[in-house]
Amino acid sequence: MSRRVDGALEELDVAMKQLRKAVHGIPYRAGGFKNTHHKLALDMAMLTVLIDSARPRFPRR
């Protein structure tokens, strides 16, 4: 299961890097984008930590 968790975390990391590239150049204050971006980044960081810390709870195969 560790490989699955590692894979999921790597995919999250790649997705967040792609998002960073995609939003490059958007004014942060446009339409509340700064707030939305900040909340998303914090939520994704929390999700990453939760997935990693729950690793022992996933069944081994």
C-alpha positions in Angstrom: 0.0 0.0 0.0 2.9 2.3 0.5 3.4 2.5 -3.2 -0.2 3.6 -3.7 0.2 6.3 -1.1 3.5 7.4 -2.6 1.9 7.5 -6.0 -1.1 9.5 -4.8 1.1 12.0 -3.1 3.3 12.3 -6.2 0.3 12.9 -8.4 -1.0 15.6 -6.0 2.4 17.3 -6.1 2.5 17.2 -9.9 -1.1 18.6 -10.1 -0.2 21.5 -7.7 2.9 22.3 -9.8 0.8 22.3 -13.0 -1.7 24.6 -11.3 1.0 27.0 -10.3 2.2 27.2 -13.9 -1.3 27.6 -15.2 -2.2 30.5 -12.9 1.1 32.3 -13.4 0.4 35.9 -14.5 -3.1 36.1 -13.1 -3.4 39.1 -10.9 -3.9 37.9 -7.3 -6.5 40.4 -6.5 -8.7 39.7 -9.5 -12.1 38.5 -8.4 -10.9 37.2 -5.0 -8.4 34.9 -6.6 -5.8 35.4 -3.8 -8.2 34.1 -1.2 -9.3 31.1 -3.3 -5.7 30.2 -4.1 -4.6 30.5 -0.5 -7.5 28.3 0.7 -6.8 25.7 -2.0 -3.1 25.6 -1.2 -3.7 25.2 2.6 -6.4 22.4 2.0 -4.0 20.5 -0.4 -1.2 20.7 2.2 -3.6 19.4 4.9 -4.7 16.6 2.6 -1.1 15.6 1.8 -0.3 15.5 5.5 -3.4 13.5 6.4 -2.8 10.9 3.6 0.8 10.5 4.6 0.0 10.2 8.3 -2.8 7.6 7.6 -0.4 5.4 5.8 -0.3 2.7 8.5 -4.1 2.4 8.4 -4.3 1.3 4.8 -4.4 -2.5 4.4 -1.3 -4.2 3.2 -1.5 -6.5 0.2 
